Amino acid sequence: MTMARTRTPASSETLVRRRASPEGVFGRQDWIKASRKALIKGGIDQVKIERLAQQVKVTRGSFYWHFKSRADMLDALLDDWQATNTGPLLRAIEAAVEAGPTGIHIVGRVWIEEREFSPAYDTAVRDWARKDPKVAAVVRAVDDKRIAALTRLMQVYGHRGTEALVRARIMYFHQVGYYALGIHETLAERLRLEPMYMKALTGYDA
C-alpha cells in the first residue's frame, strides 16, 4: 500500500507572492524604475514600499516577490544607477581614447544629449549619499572610477602624471558642478560652447 505524501502548507507570505506576481505583470525592473522615478522626484525618503505600491497601483505582495526588503530594493537601485549612468559614460570615454584627439567630443555628447546619462539621477544619488554612509562610499568609488577613466583620456593629449589627473578632475568637477548649479541652456547653446570647453579642459584644439 502506498502512503500519500504529506505536503507542508505554504506560508502566508509564499501564497501572497504566488498570487501577487503573475508572469509578465509588474516585474523587478518595474519596481526599480518606479524607485528611480521617486528618488529623482522627491529624494530617498520617498522611496517607500507602501507609497510606491500605491503610485503604481499594485499590491505589496508584488514587491516581496522580487525583493526581500526595502534595503534589498535600495541595493538594487544603487546597482541600477551604476549600470545606467556610469556604464555608458565609461564606454564613451574608452571610445574617445581609441578615437584619438577628436574623441573628446564623444564624451561631450553623452553629457550634453543626456540620453544615456541622466544628470537628475546622478544628483539624486548624491543627495542620498549625504544621508547614508554606505551610499556615500559607493558614490566615492564611482567618482574615482570615472576620474581614472578621464585621466587616461587626458593622456591622449600628452598630459602625464599629476597634470593628467588634475585636468581629469577639473573636467569632472566642472560637469558635476554644472548639474549642481542647475544651469539651464538650450541644446543648441551647449553644442555651440562644447568645443571651447573641451579646448580649455584638454589644451588641444580638437
Summary of the structure (lengths in Angstrom):
residues: 206
radius of gyration: 22.5
end to end distance: 86.1
largest distance: 89.1
contacts: 558
relative contact order: 0.09
helix: 75%
strand: 0%
